[in-house]
Amino acid sequence: MENVEKMVKAILDEVQKDGDKALLKFTRVFDGFSLTPKTLRIPEEALEESLNRVSVEFKQAVIKIKKNIETFQRKVLPKSWSATRRGVTLGEKYTPMDSVGMYIPGGKFPYPSTVLMTAVPAQVAGVKRIAMVTPPGNVTHDVLATAAMCGIKEVYSIGGAQAIAALAYGTETIPMVDMIVGPGNSYVAMAKKLVFGTVGIDSIAGPSEVIIIADDSVRSEYVVSDLMAQAEHASGAEALLLTSSKKLADVVKLKIGKFPNVKIQVFKTMEEIISFTNARAPEHVELLTRDARTLSKKIIHAGAIFVGYYSPTAVGDYYAGPSHVLPTGGTARFSSGLSSADFMKRSSIIEYTQKALGKAAQSIIALAEREGLKFHASSVIQRGKK
C-alpha cells in the first residue's frame, strides 16, 4: 500500500503541474491508448450513436431502473426548514453542489449500472454540472448509451489516478469539480483519499463484500448463486456464508467446491452470527432465514440489508433504487451508501431581533470574555447601545 500511495502521489503531482500533457502520458503508459487533448472528451454525437446501437430491451431496462432510483432518492432528499420563536428564527438551508465528477470503473466488465447509481442521485439533488470519466477500454455502447439516457453530456475517456487528479485539480480540457464519486481499483481509491480536502469524495471504496446469513429453511441453490454472484466481481471480492446449519454448510460447500473468495462459517447460535456480522460491518448483508425481517432489526452496521429469500444482492446492485455505491471494509460502522443527500450542502440560518439578542447578550458576553475574545463580546455590546 505504501508503494501504491507513492506512485499515486507522483501521478497527482504531475497532472496538477502539467495538465493534459500528463493525462495523455499516463493514458498511453497505463491504458495503451494514444489520445490527444481533442479526443479526451467524447463528443455528444458519439453518445447519441451509442444510444442508437443498443437494444430496445436495454433501453427499457435503463428507463425502469432510472425511475426506481429517482423515486427512492427523492424520498431521502433533505429539505430546508425554519422556525421562529420569541424573535429568533433558526433553520437549515440545503443547496446542491455546483459540480460533481463520476468515476465509472473499467476492468473485467463495463458498468453501465454505476452510471445510473451515481448520476441519478446527483441529478435528483439538483447538481448542475456532472462530468463522467471512464477508462478508454471501458468506452462501450452500453456505458455511453446509459450516460446519454441520464442526460450526461460531459464524458471523458480517461481512467485511473490520473482521472481523479484531473477532476480534483482541473486541466486545460477538464474543469475541476467540487466532489468525486464512484468506485475504482486501489489506485483510484488512493487518489480519492489524497485529493480529499481539495474536493469532496463519497468514500474510499475497497473490494466488494457480502455476508449471507442463512438457516436450514432456505434452498441451497439460492445461497450458492448469491455467493457466486459476489465472487465473480473483481479479485479481492469476498463472499461469506454464516449459518447455524451444518447440513446447509456441507451442501453449499459441496456445490461450490474450492472457489477463491468464498468462505463458509458455522455458528452455534444466530446471536453469535449477528454479533460477528455487526463487528465486520460489511457492504452487503443477505438474510435468508425464517425470521429475516426480525433479524434485520438487529443488523446495525451494514451498507445495505437484503431481507428474505427473494431479495438477492443483485436486486440492489441493479434495480431497487438505493445506490449500489456502498461502504466497504468495515466503514459501514461510520458511513452510509451514496444518496441524493450526499450531493447537498447544509447551511445554518440564524436570525435574531434586537429584543432577542438583548436577552441572549449576557450569556454570549460572559463566555466570550472568559475565552479572551473581547471583540466577540463587543460586537454584542455595541448592538445593545442606544
Order of alpha helices (4+ residues) and beta strands (2+ residues): alpha-alpha-alpha-beta-alpha-alpha-beta-beta-beta-alpha-beta-alpha-beta-alpha-beta-alpha-beta-beta-alpha-beta-alpha-beta-alpha-beta-alpha-beta-alpha-beta-alpha-alpha
